[in-house]
Amino acid sequence: MRLSEAANVKATDFNWEERKVVALGKGNRYRRAVAGNGTVREWFDCHDSFERNEGGVQIMLKRLKADTSIQCNAHAFRRGLYVRELKSGLATRVVQALGGWVQISIVEKHCKSLTLNDASQLYRRNVA
């Protein structure tokens, strides 16, 4: 999800059986996204929201970056998640759908970080 979408999601937006969440997205359009893991559900079992607005999340990420020297912003986490999914073997069209990108070119741009080693590991895993 985009930062603005995640910051505004409420517990009632989740359908845990289908593992989906409906969020108000870019362009004031509602979109469905895959719900997170058990940690997210545990949080929303006890809270109605993430209890942070967009600015509050950005401050937390800046502090994390200062403490770790790791690039910590919402876009880096979003991109990193989908690069990981590409490296695990998900097709670019599947990653496009999960990320909510309209244009496949955005996903293809992230594919450039795949190495020959990544490709050969995927190949061996799928042939075996």
Secondary structure, 3 states (H helix, E strand, C coil): CCHHHHHHCEHHHEECCCCEEEEECHHHCEEEEECCCHHHHHHHHHCCECCCCHHHHHHHHHHHHHHHCCCCCHHHHHHHHHHHHHHHCCCHHHHHHHHCCCCHHHHHHHHCCCCHHHHHHHHHHHHC
